[in-house]
Amino acid sequence: MIEYELLKIIWWVLVGVLLIGFALTDGFDMGSMALMPFVGKDDEERRAAINTIAPHWDGNQVWFITAGGALFAAWPMVYATAFSGMYWALLLVLFALFLRPVGFDYRSKLENTKWRNAWDWGLCIGGAVPALVFGVAFGNMFLGVPFTLDETVRSTYTGSFFELLNPFALVCGLVSLTMLAAHGGAWLMLRTEGALRTRSAQATRYMGILFLICFLGAGAWLYFGNIEGYTLVTPYDTNGVANPLAKEVLTDANHGWMNNYSIYPITILAPVMAIIGGIIVVLASTKNKAGLSFLGTSFAVIGSILTAGFALFPFLMPSSIHPNISLTMWDAVSSQMTLSVMTVAACIFVPLILAYTTWCYYKMWGVITKKHIQDHTHSLY
């Protein structure tokens, strides 16, 4: 059996991979729909934008479901605390996501302008709201979540929904929203032509610029803004059984969350990657280079998620009330047997998902044009 400490590290990496997979695939779905009412100026252009993701949007959500399932199985305490404490935020995401399947299926059922416009804005909300809330959630991880644990490790959340919408978290939300909107715009550049592609390139450039401003602003706020970072006091038994009550955590308002970048210098590649990706997006979209723009947004997505993960490591959910009970990858984890079984399953199914997804994109690739919409008006979204 694999050593318990190694299994904990493996699942920290795998959950990160699943989050990146979700952001890369379902991210351009949400981003393209967030931009769709603005870049599509008539019904055919909007239908073209919708049908660029039509064969894949529901399959892409497998990454989201898998990441949620992996969180529940690998880190059950984090899952329980997050889903009970941030209940209203998660409901907001859920109801926004509800607009996507019904919007795709019902939007073009009636040839009525008001009907279709309403669903267009519904699809926009269904893309923009989750992208914003996911970033807000990450922002609150850096500030600490107001929860406590009793002697039976039962969590109690003492905050409110509106407390989550603090200025720093909203900036992080804008990082996520602009990043995924740029990703979606680059996707539309790849899959459309003519005026729709030109407007998508302009939107991608604007979103890329805003992403760089927000990303650098959030980093500067984290570095200079007296936000307390958490540090796990060593020595600590990383191979021990899960018990979030058996540790000591120090807080440091002097660049605390940046300590990992000093301890592990290679991790600085993550924010560098995000910044370089944002610069590529701005430059490539200015030249109307779709492939290079999409590569840049992919770099920005991967770099941004890794930046947050590396800065927080090994913390998963810091407590702003009692730092010592913060949940980490070492002590909020499932049993060794559970992680072992999950690792075997992941080794089998993750490659299958990757292979199947790649094959689907290969078989269904192509540019969606106005003529294609006109020729298949009754068989497309």
BELCORDA-V699781 format. One record per run of one state. SS is the DSSP state (H for helix, E for strand, C for the rest). FROM is the first residue (numbers start at 1). LEN is the number of residues. If there is no record, write none. Layout:
SS;FROM;LEN  SS;FROM;LEN
//
This chain:
C;1;3  H;4;36  C;40;3  H;43;11  C;54;3  H;57;18  C;75;1  H;76;10  C;86;1  H;87;20  C;107;6  H;113;31  C;144;1  E;145;1  C;146;1  E;147;3  C;150;5  E;155;3  C;158;3  H;161;4  C;165;2  H;167;25  C;192;2  H;194;31  C;225;4  E;229;4  C;233;16  E;249;4  C;253;3  H;256;8  C;264;1  H;265;22  C;287;3  H;290;23  C;313;2  E;315;3  C;318;1  E;319;1  C;320;3  H;323;3  C;326;1  E;327;2  C;329;7  H;336;28  C;364;6  H;370;6  C;376;6
//
